[in-house]
């Protein structure tokens, strides 16, 4: 199990734990544990952001913490978000849209979607209260990772690629149990972190995941690795927006 944990860390973060040749296979087979690793990423990012609050104004904290999260995850999912935006803006059948997603050049659609998403995440973090910034980043990262699990569990592969490993794994043996474990980790962690507000945040994240799935099915006739990465980023944004809204209404 130690090898599998190292491979999951290598896939989801930039931690120098060493990536085995079967990293992708292990990441797919143990995808249902993604939310647990999201909690770890959120914990590290949250401690970083919390430390910054003692020295810098909120805006600097938001920008720096957002950048740290993207760095910690190696911009892997952010790249998928940019490709997702390019695919949505492409005209024609799903094959053309998928081809646009694979283009190494980032188009206007991808650039604008990425810019808006990153700016919104940074702005949301800057609005978090000091006493809940750690819990909020843990919850939002858990929610983001759950979104990828949901897409793989509910979706179908739009084409043969990285996504196929994850979709096949989440449609394989013990399919329902895998989802239950992932949901239990997510809701349990969120409740521990933010109580009822955490549960609401996870539900909001699930809504974002299903919207992303619907859009992906409509435009690409299934999900791709880029779509899963985009779901991670868009769900993180939605989760943080939910926390900010709950804070503004006095719920947190």
Secondary structure by P-SEA (a helix, b strand, c coil): caaaaaaaaaaccccccccccaaaaaaaaaccaaaaaaaaaaaaaaaaaaaaaacccaaaaaaaaaaaaaaaacaaaaaaaaaaaaaaaccccaaaaaaaaacccccaaaaaaaaaaaaaaaaaaaacccccaaaaaaaaaaaaaaaaaaaaaccccccccaaaaaaaaaaccaaaaaaaaaaaaaaaaaaaacaaaaaaaaaaaaaaaaaaaaaaaaccccccaaaaaaaaaaaaaaaaaaaaaaaaaccc
